[in-house]
Amino acid sequence: MTSSVAQSRPARTDGGSPAAEGDLVVRGLVRHYPGGAGVSGIDLTVPKGELVSLLGASGCGKTTTLRCLAGIDTPTGGDIWIGGRAVWSRRDKIDLPPERRDIGLVFQSYALWPHMTALENVMYPLRARKIRRREAGERAQRMLDLVGLGPLAGRTPDRLSGGQQQRVALARAMVYQPKLLLFDEPLSNLDAELRETVRHDIRRTQQELGITALYVTHDRTEAMALSDRIVVMAEGRFVQAGSPRELLAEPASPFVASLLGSANLLRGQVDRVTREAGTAVVTIALPGGAKLRARAREPLPAGSQAVVAIRPTALRLSADLRLSADGEGFAGRLRDWYPTGPEFEYVVEAGGTTVKVLSHTDLSLDRGDDVVLRYDLASATCFGENT
């Protein structure tokens, strides 16, 4: 099951302090600005070795949250523990500076010293911690080997590609084994192919080292590929949290469904509600008379307005206009189609709106063809209009 907060609070084993619950524990975090934007009452627990992504649109509060955790911004209220130690508490007057919070930071900009080699850049935080040069060099070289840049240790940043520079920044952030690694949209400056490569490097390295991480992104593909759990944010609050699979299967609202999978949102009126295998199933009458069925996320009375969310990848398009009794489906007309790399995107007019279908197959359909959109009941979720 998913939850509306980042994680339910586990039982405490240390006499009452939440610090033992995870490598990162946040309680009641608030950051208000004069204009009103910020974050409001955030609770978050990240167990050791887990990577959690904060996913949301620009201005939702995800970077503000990260800046408060890093000590770059000052919260208005709340408590933060990193690695079992309180680093911020308004009540207890605790405010550790960033360098004492035992964190690693990876930003959009690589922030590498241009006059230093890759090895020297990775050595820098170790030398700043008074680690002897020889040991620092050996540890830095091992970290560069881990991210696949061992042979390029002697190059300066101007002789490295963008992806290579970001891997140097990753190695530098991890080399001293921080309790918490913070990523702020680290792949935004890379092209699509490099993003996929570096994304794989981030996840593999984080898992091999067992470092706890919080990853901020607006890119759902990054969040899905990297995360043990995703926390969806909107307007400074946590909207829903869970594993990628849980959120795809049980979105809490049309907003979450759209954010995670560009869901088609079909609006109509509740015709009837039945129960099948313990699940409420709603039949929705769409504009134009078509009807479709979906699982109900909440109680919906007959006659009320509702929204059905179906991901483009969950729809199957067919020119066979017969609606079979062993599946779900509704009729439409193909308006357009075009290849999008490995997939074909089909745009269908149905139910008074435009529906997008993604398929790995060229279906040999022509614009203007009458079609049927088929789907499995489990892939369609119904919400009240104001959810």
Secondary structure, DSSP 4 states (H G I P E B T S, - for coil): --BSSS-PPPPP-SSS-GGGG-SEEEEEEEEE-TTS-EEEEEEEEE-TT-EEEEE--TTSSHHHHHHHHHTSS--SEEEEEETTEEEEETTTTEE--GGGS-EEEE-SS----TTS-HHHHHHHHHHHTT--HHHHHHHHHHHHHHTT-GGGTT--GGGS-HHHHHHHHHHHHHTT--SEEEEESTTTTS-HHHHHHHHHHHHHHHHHHT-EEEEEES-HHHHHHH-SEEEEEETTEEEEEE-HHHHHHS-SSHHHHHHHH--EEEEEEEEEEEEETTEEEEEEEPTTS-EEEEEESS---TT-EEEEEE-GGG-EEES-----TTSEEEEEEEEEEEE-SSSEEEEEEETTEEEEEEESS-----TT-EEEEEE-GGGEEEEETT-
